[in-house]
Amino acid sequence: MTRLNLILALILIGCALGVVSSQHKARKLFVELQKEQELTTRLDVEWGQLQLEQSTWATHARIEKIAGTTLQMRVPDARHLQVITPESVPTERAHE
């Protein structure tokens, strides 16, 4: 009987150690998950800021200002403009 009790006690200790080990691992993984979620949030904020910055850099007014000041470009006079329309393209290609 004592032998059976000893075997059962060893099994109980082994199971208890397994539970403690798995809880510790679960807590470590949860902390890692929280860190990754925080990183995701920071990257989402940074992405939004970059998109805003890109839209600011690409505004028409800014491009026109740089073209005028840095590149000395100007809008041509209306008499120098020529509108070109695309030629009509046949819907079916002629067979060779």
Biopython code that builds the backbone (N, CA, C, O; Angstrom):
import numpy as np
from Bio.PDB.StructureBuilder import StructureBuilder

atoms = [
    (1, "MET", "N", (0.816, -1.188, 0.000)),
    (1, "MET", "CA", (0.000, 0.000, 0.000)),
    (1, "MET", "C", (0.865, 1.259, 0.000)),
    (1, "MET", "O", (0.558, 2.222, -0.702)),
    (2, "THR", "N", (1.933, 1.256, 0.775)),
    (2, "THR", "CA", (2.809, 2.421, 0.813)),
    (2, "THR", "C", (3.510, 2.623, -0.534)),
    (2, "THR", "O", (3.781, 3.749, -0.952)),
    (3, "ARG", "N", (3.789, 1.523, -1.183)),
    (3, "ARG", "CA", (4.420, 1.619, -2.493)),
    (3, "ARG", "C", (3.476, 2.314, -3.486)),
    (3, "ARG", "O", (3.913, 3.160, -4.267)),
    (4, "LEU", "N", (2.202, 1.965, -3.456)),
    (4, "LEU", "CA", (1.198, 2.583, -4.316)),
    (4, "LEU", "C", (1.052, 4.070, -3.982)),
    (4, "LEU", "O", (0.956, 4.909, -4.878)),
    (5, "ASN", "N", (1.038, 4.388, -2.678)),
    (5, "ASN", "CA", (0.949, 5.796, -2.262)),
    (5, "ASN", "C", (2.159, 6.591, -2.741)),
    (5, "ASN", "O", (2.024, 7.737, -3.168)),
    (6, "LEU", "N", (3.320, 5.993, -2.671)),
    (6, "LEU", "CA", (4.543, 6.651, -3.119)),
    (6, "LEU", "C", (4.501, 6.899, -4.628)),
    (6, "LEU", "O", (4.885, 7.974, -5.089)),
    (7, "ILE", "N", (4.047, 5.933, -5.382)),
    (7, "ILE", "CA", (3.941, 6.080, -6.834)),
    (7, "ILE", "C", (2.923, 7.182, -7.177)),
    (7, "ILE", "O", (3.174, 8.025, -8.038)),
    (8, "LEU", "N", (1.772, 7.159, -6.490)),
    (8, "LEU", "CA", (0.758, 8.178, -6.717)),
    (8, "LEU", "C", (1.261, 9.567, -6.327)),
    (8, "LEU", "O", (0.942, 10.544, -7.004)),
    (9, "ALA", "N", (2.027, 9.672, -5.267)),
    (9, "ALA", "CA", (2.584, 10.958, -4.835)),
    (9, "ALA", "C", (3.570, 11.481, -5.881)),
    (9, "ALA", "O", (3.577, 12.674, -6.186)),
    (10, "LEU", "N", (4.408, 10.586, -6.433)),
    (10, "LEU", "CA", (5.345, 11.000, -7.479)),
    (10, "LEU", "C", (4.607, 11.466, -8.740)),
    (10, "LEU", "O", (5.006, 12.447, -9.368)),
    (11, "ILE", "N", (3.550, 10.774, -9.099)),
    (11, "ILE", "CA", (2.750, 11.180, -10.252)),
    (11, "ILE", "C", (2.112, 12.543, -9.989)),
    (11, "ILE", "O", (2.073, 13.401, -10.871)),
    (12, "LEU", "N", (1.607, 12.733, -8.753)),
    (12, "LEU", "CA", (0.998, 14.004, -8.383)),
    (12, "LEU", "C", (2.015, 15.146, -8.447)),
    (12, "LEU", "O", (1.696, 16.228, -8.939)),
    (13, "ILE", "N", (3.216, 14.920, -7.964)),
    (13, "ILE", "CA", (4.272, 15.942, -8.012)),
    (13, "ILE", "C", (4.637, 16.256, -9.468)),
    (13, "ILE", "O", (4.824, 17.417, -9.832)),
    (14, "GLY", "N", (4.736, 15.222, -10.285)),
    (14, "GLY", "CA", (5.039, 15.425, -11.713)),
    (14, "GLY", "C", (3.961, 16.246, -12.404)),
    (14, "GLY", "O", (4.274, 17.145, -13.184)),
    (15, "CYS", "N", (2.688, 15.944, -12.125)),
    (15, "CYS", "CA", (1.581, 16.709, -12.716)),
    (15, "CYS", "C", (1.599, 18.153, -12.230)),
    (15, "CYS", "O", (1.363, 19.073, -13.014)),
    (16, "ALA", "N", (1.874, 18.358, -10.964)),
    (16, "ALA", "CA", (1.924, 19.712, -10.412)),
    (16, "ALA", "C", (3.045, 20.514, -11.073)),
    (16, "ALA", "O", (2.852, 21.681, -11.414)),
    (17, "LEU", "N", (4.198, 19.904, -11.252)),
    (17, "LEU", "CA", (5.297, 20.585, -11.933)),
    (17, "LEU", "C", (4.940, 20.901, -13.379)),
    (17, "LEU", "O", (5.320, 21.952, -13.895)),
    (18, "GLY", "N", (4.223, 20.013, -14.028)),
    (18, "GLY", "CA", (3.778, 20.257, -15.397)),
    (18, "GLY", "C", (2.819, 21.439, -15.482)),
    (18, "GLY", "O", (2.914, 22.259, -16.395)),
    (19, "VAL", "N", (1.895, 21.524, -14.527)),
    (19, "VAL", "CA", (0.940, 22.635, -14.501)),
    (19, "VAL", "C", (1.671, 23.955, -14.274)),
    (19, "VAL", "O", (1.398, 24.943, -14.956)),
    (20, "VAL", "N", (2.601, 23.975, -13.318)),
    (20, "VAL", "CA", (3.351, 25.199, -13.031)),
    (20, "VAL", "C", (4.167, 25.618, -14.262)),
    (20, "VAL", "O", (4.211, 26.797, -14.614)),
    (21, "SER", "N", (4.800, 24.655, -14.899)),
    (21, "SER", "CA", (5.611, 24.951, -16.078)),
    (21, "SER", "C", (4.748, 25.504, -17.220)),
    (21, "SER", "O", (5.137, 26.469, -17.878)),
    (22, "SER", "N", (3.601, 24.909, -17.452)),
    (22, "SER", "CA", (2.737, 25.372, -18.548)),
    (22, "SER", "C", (2.155, 26.751, -18.240)),
    (22, "SER", "O", (2.010, 27.566, -19.150)),
    (23, "GLN", "N", (1.817, 27.032, -16.975)),
    (23, "GLN", "CA", (1.320, 28.361, -16.616)),
    (23, "GLN", "C", (2.401, 29.412, -16.821)),
    (23, "GLN", "O", (2.120, 30.505, -17.311)),
    (24, "HIS", "N", (3.625, 29.090, -16.452)),
    (24, "HIS", "CA", (4.736, 30.026, -16.636)),
    (24, "HIS", "C", (4.948, 30.317, -18.127)),
    (24, "HIS", "O", (5.143, 31.467, -18.522)),
    (25, "LYS", "N", (4.908, 29.274, -18.935)),
    (25, "LYS", "CA", (5.084, 29.451, -20.379)),
    (25, "LYS", "C", (3.939, 30.278, -20.958)),
    (25, "LYS", "O", (4.163, 31.133, -21.815)),
    (26, "ALA", "N", (2.722, 30.030, -20.498)),
    (26, "ALA", "CA", (1.564, 30.787, -20.980)),
    (26, "ALA", "C", (1.696, 32.258, -20.615)),
    (26, "ALA", "O", (1.358, 33.123, -21.423)),
    (27, "ARG", "N", (2.181, 32.558, -19.416)),
    (27, "ARG", "CA", (2.364, 33.959, -19.014)),
    (27, "ARG", "C", (3.436, 34.634, -19.854)),
    (27, "ARG", "O", (3.274, 35.786, -20.257)),
    (28, "LYS", "N", (4.525, 33.931, -20.121)),
    (28, "LYS", "CA", (5.582, 34.505, -20.965)),
    (28, "LYS", "C", (5.055, 34.793, -22.368)),
    (28, "LYS", "O", (5.350, 35.844, -22.936)),
    (29, "LEU", "N", (4.281, 33.874, -22.928)),
    (29, "LEU", "CA", (3.714, 34.076, -24.258)),
    (29, "LEU", "C", (2.709, 35.222, -24.274)),
    (29, "LEU", "O", (2.625, 35.957, -25.258)),
    (30, "PHE", "N", (1.948, 35.379, -23.199)),
    (30, "PHE", "CA", (0.984, 36.471, -23.122)),
    (30, "PHE", "C", (1.693, 37.821, -23.076)),
    (30, "PHE", "O", (1.254, 38.775, -23.718)),
    (31, "VAL", "N", (2.791, 37.906, -22.319)),
    (31, "VAL", "CA", (3.575, 39.141, -22.263)),
    (31, "VAL", "C", (4.147, 39.450, -23.637)),
    (31, "VAL", "O", (4.140, 40.606, -24.062)),
    (32, "GLU", "N", (4.634, 38.451, -24.330)),
    (32, "GLU", "CA", (5.165, 38.643, -25.680)),
    (32, "GLU", "C", (4.062, 39.106, -26.635)),
    (32, "GLU", "O", (4.293, 39.973, -27.478)),
    (33, "LEU", "N", (2.875, 38.532, -26.504)),
    (33, "LEU", "CA", (1.738, 38.939, -27.325)),
    (33, "LEU", "C", (1.394, 40.407, -27.084)),
    (33, "LEU", "O", (1.135, 41.144, -28.036)),
    (34, "GLN", "N", (1.389, 40.836, -25.836)),
    (34, "GLN", "CA", (1.088, 42.232, -25.523)),
    (34, "GLN", "C", (2.135, 43.163, -26.125)),
    (34, "GLN", "O", (1.791, 44.232, -26.630)),
    (35, "LYS", "N", (3.395, 42.774, -26.079)),
    (35, "LYS", "CA", (4.455, 43.594, -26.675)),
    (35, "LYS", "C", (4.259, 43.710, -28.180)),
    (35, "LYS", "O", (4.431, 44.791, -28.744)),
    (36, "GLU", "N", (3.903, 42.623, -28.829)),
    (36, "GLU", "CA", (3.685, 42.641, -30.281)),
    (36, "GLU", "C", (2.463, 43.478, -30.641)),
    (36, "GLU", "O", (2.470, 44.169, -31.659)),
    (37, "GLN", "N", (1.420, 43.428, -29.825)),
    (37, "GLN", "CA", (0.244, 44.253, -30.080)),
    (37, "GLN", "C", (0.572, 45.730, -29.906)),
    (37, "GLN", "O", (0.073, 46.566, -30.660)),
    (38, "GLU", "N", (1.398, 46.060, -28.930)),
    (38, "GLU", "CA", (1.831, 47.446, -28.735)),
    (38, "GLU", "C", (2.665, 47.916, -29.927)),
    (38, "GLU", "O", (2.512, 49.045, -30.392)),
    (39, "LEU", "N", (3.544, 47.047, -30.417)),
    (39, "LEU", "CA", (4.337, 47.374, -31.596)),
    (39, "LEU", "C", (3.430, 47.596, -32.809)),
    (39, "LEU", "O", (3.660, 48.513, -33.597)),
    (40, "THR", "N", (2.414, 46.768, -32.956)),
    (40, "THR", "CA", (1.462, 46.917, -34.062)),
    (40, "THR", "C", (0.763, 48.264, -33.992)),
    (40, "THR", "O", (0.597, 48.937, -35.009)),
    (41, "THR", "N", (0.354, 48.656, -32.797)),
    (41, "THR", "CA", (-0.306, 49.947, -32.622)),
    (41, "THR", "C", (0.638, 51.093, -32.978)),
    (41, "THR", "O", (0.237, 52.034, -33.663)),
    (42, "ARG", "N", (1.884, 51.024, -32.519)),
    (42, "ARG", "CA", (2.861, 52.071, -32.837)),
    (42, "ARG", "C", (3.115, 52.146, -34.338)),
    (42, "ARG", "O", (3.208, 53.238, -34.899)),
    (43, "LEU", "N", (3.227, 50.989, -34.989)),
    (43, "LEU", "CA", (3.460, 50.979, -36.432)),
    (43, "LEU", "C", (2.254, 51.505, -37.201)),
    (43, "LEU", "O", (2.421, 52.163, -38.228)),
    (44, "ASP", "N", (1.048, 51.230, -36.726)),
    (44, "ASP", "CA", (-0.153, 51.775, -37.369)),
    (44, "ASP", "C", (-0.179, 53.297, -37.275)),
    (44, "ASP", "O", (-0.536, 53.981, -38.234)),
    (45, "VAL", "N", (0.203, 53.822, -36.110)),
    (45, "VAL", "CA", (0.254, 55.272, -35.939)),
    (45, "VAL", "C", (1.308, 55.869, -36.867)),
    (45, "VAL", "O", (1.066, 56.882, -37.524)),
    (46, "GLU", "N", (2.469, 55.239, -36.914)),
    (46, "GLU", "CA", (3.543, 55.729, -37.789)),
    (46, "GLU", "C", (3.115, 55.677, -39.252)),
    (46, "GLU", "O", (3.419, 56.593, -40.016)),
    (47, "TRP", "N", (2.419, 54.624, -39.650)),
    (47, "TRP", "CA", (1.944, 54.492, -41.031)),
    (47, "TRP", "C", (0.984, 55.631, -41.362)),
    (47, "TRP", "O", (1.068, 56.218, -42.440)),
    (48, "GLY", "N", (0.078, 55.945, -40.446)),
    (48, "GLY", "CA", (-0.845, 57.053, -40.662)),
    (48, "GLY", "C", (-0.106, 58.376, -40.797)),
    (48, "GLY", "O", (-0.461, 59.202, -41.638)),
    (49, "GLN", "N", (0.916, 58.582, -39.978)),
    (49, "GLN", "CA", (1.699, 59.811, -40.061)),
    (49, "GLN", "C", (2.447, 59.891, -41.392)),
    (49, "GLN", "O", (2.535, 60.960, -41.996)),
    (50, "LEU", "N", (2.978, 58.768, -41.841)),
    (50, "LEU", "CA", (3.687, 58.755, -43.120)),
    (50, "LEU", "C", (2.742, 59.033, -44.288)),
    (50, "LEU", "O", (3.110, 59.732, -45.232)),
    (51, "GLN", "N", (1.541, 58.496, -44.227)),
    (51, "GLN", "CA", (0.572, 58.766, -45.286)),
    (51, "GLN", "C", (0.195, 60.250, -45.311)),
    (51, "GLN", "O", (0.060, 60.844, -46.380)),
    (52, "LEU", "N", (0.029, 60.838, -44.132)),
    (52, "LEU", "CA", (-0.280, 62.258, -44.052)),
    (52, "LEU", "C", (0.877, 63.092, -44.598)),
    (52, "LEU", "O", (0.666, 64.058, -45.331)),
    (53, "GLU", "N", (2.093, 62.711, -44.235)),
    (53, "GLU", "CA", (3.268, 63.422, -44.729)),
    (53, "GLU", "C", (3.382, 63.310, -46.247)),
    (53, "GLU", "O", (3.706, 64.285, -46.925)),
    (54, "GLN", "N", (3.113, 62.118, -46.777)),
    (54, "GLN", "CA", (3.182, 61.926, -48.220)),
    (54, "GLN", "C", (2.148, 62.785, -48.936)),
    (54, "GLN", "O", (2.448, 63.390, -49.965)),
    (55, "SER", "N", (0.943, 62.840, -48.403)),
    (55, "SER", "CA", (-0.082, 63.657, -49.043)),
    (55, "SER", "C", (0.272, 65.136, -48.962)),
    (55, "SER", "O", (-0.061, 65.904, -49.864)),
    (56, "THR", "N", (0.944, 65.538, -47.890)),
    (56, "THR", "CA", (1.375, 66.934, -47.769)),
    (56, "THR", "C", (2.450, 67.262, -48.794)),
    (56, "THR", "O", (2.405, 68.318, -49.426)),
    (57, "TRP", "N", (3.412, 66.369, -48.963)),
    (57, "TRP", "CA", (4.508, 66.610, -49.912)),
    (57, "TRP", "C", (4.014, 66.603, -51.353)),
    (57, "TRP", "O", (4.644, 67.210, -52.219)),
    (58, "ALA", "N", (2.910, 65.935, -51.625)),
    (58, "ALA", "CA", (2.449, 65.782, -53.002)),
    (58, "ALA", "C", (1.317, 66.736, -53.371)),
    (58, "ALA", "O", (0.673, 66.543, -54.402)),
    (59, "THR", "N", (1.055, 67.761, -52.558)),
    (59, "THR", "CA", (-0.021, 68.689, -52.907)),
    (59, "THR", "C", (0.350, 69.486, -54.154)),
    (59, "THR", "O", (1.522, 69.777, -54.397)),
    (60, "HIS", "N", (-0.672, 69.833, -54.941)),
    (60, "HIS", "CA", (-0.444, 70.556, -56.191)),
    (60, "HIS", "C", (0.202, 71.917, -55.934)),
    (60, "HIS", "O", (1.081, 72.342, -56.684)),
    (61, "ALA", "N", (-0.234, 72.595, -54.874)),
    (61, "ALA", "CA", (0.318, 73.922, -54.590)),
    (61, "ALA", "C", (1.814, 73.840, -54.304)),
    (61, "ALA", "O", (2.578, 74.693, -54.755)),
    (62, "ARG", "N", (2.232, 72.835, -53.566)),
    (62, "ARG", "CA", (3.657, 72.686, -53.243)),
    (62, "ARG", "C", (4.455, 72.364, -54.502)),
    (62, "ARG", "O", (5.536, 72.914, -54.714)),
    (63, "ILE", "N", (3.930, 71.489, -55.322)),
    (63, "ILE", "CA", (4.630, 71.111, -56.553)),
    (63, "ILE", "C", (4.750, 72.317, -57.483)),
    (63, "ILE", "O", (5.799, 72.538, -58.087)),
    (64, "GLU", "N", (3.670, 73.097, -57.596)),
    (64, "GLU", "CA", (3.729, 74.288, -58.438)),
    (64, "GLU", "C", (4.727, 75.302, -57.888)),
    (64, "GLU", "O", (5.442, 75.948, -58.654)),
    (65, "LYS", "N", (4.780, 75.443, -56.568)),
    (65, "LYS", "CA", (5.717, 76.388, -55.956)),
    (65, "LYS", "C", (7.158, 75.978, -56.238)),
    (65, "LYS", "O", (7.982, 76.813, -56.611)),
    (66, "ILE", "N", (7.462, 74.698, -56.061)),
    (66, "ILE", "CA", (8.822, 74.204, -56.317)),
    (66, "ILE", "C", (9.162, 74.326, -57.797)),
    (66, "ILE", "O", (10.277, 74.704, -58.156)),
    (67, "ALA", "N", (8.193, 74.001, -58.655)),
    (67, "ALA", "CA", (8.447, 74.107, -60.100)),
    (67, "ALA", "C", (8.748, 75.546, -60.483)),
    (67, "ALA", "O", (9.595, 75.791, -61.343)),
    (68, "GLY", "N", (8.070, 76.498, -59.860)),
    (68, "GLY", "CA", (8.290, 77.899, -60.198)),
    (68, "GLY", "C", (9.576, 78.449, -59.611)),
    (68, "GLY", "O", (10.306, 79.170, -60.292)),
    (69, "THR", "N", (9.865, 78.121, -58.360)),
    (69, "THR", "CA", (11.035, 78.717, -57.700)),
    (69, "THR", "C", (12.319, 77.975, -58.021)),
    (69, "THR", "O", (13.300, 78.598, -58.428)),
    (70, "THR", "N", (12.336, 76.693, -57.852)),
    (70, "THR", "CA", (13.566, 75.922, -58.029)),
    (70, "THR", "C", (13.883, 75.665, -59.497)),
    (70, "THR", "O", (15.027, 75.820, -59.923)),
    (71, "LEU", "N", (12.883, 75.277, -60.261)),
    (71, "LEU", "CA", (13.117, 74.890, -61.655)),
    (71, "LEU", "C", (12.815, 76.002, -62.650)),
    (71, "LEU", "O", (12.998, 75.817, -63.853)),
    (72, "GLN", "N", (12.352, 77.161, -62.166)),
    (72, "GLN", "CA", (11.973, 78.293, -63.014)),
    (72, "GLN", "C", (11.000, 77.873, -64.129)),
    (72, "GLN", "O", (11.137, 78.295, -65.277)),
    (73, "MET", "N", (10.049, 77.063, -63.780)),
    (73, "MET", "CA", (9.030, 76.652, -64.741)),
    (73, "MET", "C", (7.830, 77.580, -64.603)),
    (73, "MET", "O", (7.611, 78.167, -63.544)),
    (74, "ARG", "N", (7.063, 77.710, -65.664)),
    (74, "ARG", "CA", (5.859, 78.531, -65.624)),
    (74, "ARG", "C", (4.794, 77.879, -66.493)),
    (74, "ARG", "O", (5.080, 77.020, -67.327)),
    (75, "VAL", "N", (3.566, 78.310, -66.272)),
    (75, "VAL", "CA", (2.446, 77.796, -67.063)),
    (75, "VAL", "C", (2.505, 78.478, -68.428)),
    (75, "VAL", "O", (2.632, 79.702, -68.487)),
    (76, "PRO", "N", (2.418, 77.730, -69.521)),
    (76, "PRO", "CA", (2.500, 78.349, -70.851)),
    (76, "PRO", "C", (1.255, 79.180, -71.165)),
    (76, "PRO", "O", (0.182, 78.974, -70.598)),
    (77, "ASP", "N", (1.435, 80.105, -72.069)),
    (77, "ASP", "CA", (0.297, 80.912, -72.527)),
    (77, "ASP", "C", (-0.688, 80.007, -73.253)),
    (77, "ASP", "O", (-0.322, 78.964, -73.795)),
    (78, "ALA", "N", (-1.945, 80.432, -73.251)),
    (78, "ALA", "CA", (-2.997, 79.632, -73.890)),
    (78, "ALA", "C", (-2.761, 79.505, -75.390)),
    (78, "ALA", "O", (-3.137, 78.497, -75.987)),
    (79, "ARG", "N", (-2.142, 80.513, -76.011)),
    (79, "ARG", "CA", (-1.907, 80.434, -77.455)),
    (79, "ARG", "C", (-0.834, 79.409, -77.815)),
    (79, "ARG", "O", (-0.726, 79.003, -78.972)),
    (80, "HIS", "N", (-0.034, 78.985, -76.820)),
    (80, "HIS", "CA", (1.001, 77.984, -77.070)),
    (80, "HIS", "C", (0.537, 76.560, -76.758)),
    (80, "HIS", "O", (1.289, 75.604, -76.950)),
    (81, "LEU", "N", (-0.677, 76.422, -76.285)),
    (81, "LEU", "CA", (-1.210, 75.094, -75.947)),
    (81, "LEU", "C", (-1.820, 74.457, -77.183)),
    (81, "LEU", "O", (-2.436, 75.128, -78.012)),
    (82, "GLN", "N", (-1.638, 73.171, -77.288)),
    (82, "GLN", "CA", (-2.228, 72.423, -78.386)),
    (82, "GLN", "C", (-2.838, 71.149, -77.802)),
    (82, "GLN", "O", (-2.148, 70.366, -77.149)),
    (83, "VAL", "N", (-4.107, 70.952, -78.038)),
    (83, "VAL", "CA", (-4.813, 69.786, -77.524)),
    (83, "VAL", "C", (-4.744, 68.690, -78.568)),
    (83, "VAL", "O", (-5.098, 68.899, -79.728)),
    (84, "ILE", "N", (-4.294, 67.537, -78.154)),
    (84, "ILE", "CA", (-4.170, 66.402, -79.077)),
    (84, "ILE", "C", (-5.143, 65.334, -78.614)),
    (84, "ILE", "O", (-5.124, 64.921, -77.454)),
    (85, "THR", "N", (-5.987, 64.894, -79.523)),
    (85, "THR", "CA", (-6.939, 63.834, -79.201)),
    (85, "THR", "C", (-6.398, 62.514, -79.740)),
    (85, "THR", "O", (-5.734, 62.494, -80.776)),
    (86, "PRO", "N", (-6.671, 61.434, -79.059)),
    (86, "PRO", "CA", (-6.202, 60.137, -79.553)),
    (86, "PRO", "C", (-6.906, 59.770, -80.858)),
    (86, "PRO", "O", (-8.089, 60.059, -81.037)),
    (87, "GLU", "N", (-6.193, 59.151, -81.737)),
    (87, "GLU", "CA", (-6.785, 58.734, -83.007)),
    (87, "GLU", "C", (-7.772, 57.612, -82.750)),
    (87, "GLU", "O", (-7.630, 56.849, -81.795)),
    (88, "SER", "N", (-8.753, 57.523, -83.594)),
    (88, "SER", "CA", (-9.741, 56.461, -83.402)),
    (88, "SER", "C", (-9.079, 55.113, -83.669)),
    (88, "SER", "O", (-8.415, 54.917, -84.687)),
    (89, "VAL", "N", (-9.268, 54.228, -82.768)),
    (89, "VAL", "CA", (-8.671, 52.899, -82.865)),
    (89, "VAL", "C", (-9.755, 51.931, -83.302)),
    (89, "VAL", "O", (-10.818, 51.886, -82.683)),
    (90, "PRO", "N", (-9.516, 51.152, -84.353)),
    (90, "PRO", "CA", (-10.545, 50.191, -84.782)),
    (90, "PRO", "C", (-10.774, 49.156, -83.687)),
    (90, "PRO", "O", (-9.845, 48.759, -82.983)),
    (91, "THR", "N", (-12.005, 48.733, -83.560)),
    (91, "THR", "CA", (-12.348, 47.772, -82.522)),
    (91, "THR", "C", (-11.838, 46.378, -82.841)),
    (91, "THR", "O", (-11.537, 45.608, -81.930)),
    (92, "GLU", "N", (-11.737, 46.045, -84.110)),
    (92, "GLU", "CA", (-11.227, 44.733, -84.497)),
    (92, "GLU", "C", (-9.969, 44.916, -85.315)),
    (92, "GLU", "O", (-9.885, 45.813, -86.154)),
    (93, "ARG", "N", (-9.001, 44.074, -85.070)),
    (93, "ARG", "CA", (-7.773, 44.130, -85.846)),
    (93, "ARG", "C", (-7.970, 43.391, -87.172)),
    (93, "ARG", "O", (-8.632, 42.355, -87.239)),
    (94, "ALA", "N", (-7.390, 43.943, -88.191)),
    (94, "ALA", "CA", (-7.493, 43.289, -89.509)),
    (94, "ALA", "C", (-6.666, 42.007, -89.482)),
    (94, "ALA", "O", (-5.549, 41.985, -88.967)),
    (95, "HIS", "N", (-7.227, 40.954, -90.038)),
    (95, "HIS", "CA", (-6.499, 39.681, -90.102)),
    (95, "HIS", "C", (-5.487, 39.753, -91.218)),
    (95, "HIS", "O", (-5.777, 40.260, -92.301)),
    (96, "GLU", "N", (-4.327, 39.256, -90.960)),
    (96, "GLU", "CA", (-3.229, 39.305, -91.948)),
    (96, "GLU", "C", (-3.347, 38.211, -92.950)),
    (96, "GLU", "O", (-2.512, 38.104, -93.848)),
]
sb = StructureBuilder()
sb.init_structure("model")
sb.init_model(0)
sb.init_chain("A")
sb.init_seg("    ")
for serial, (resi, resn, name, xyz) in enumerate(atoms, 1):
    if name == "N":
        sb.init_residue(resn, " ", resi, " ")
    sb.init_atom(name, np.array(xyz, "f"), 0.0, 1.0, " ", f" {name:<3s}", serial, name[0])
structure = sb.get_structure()
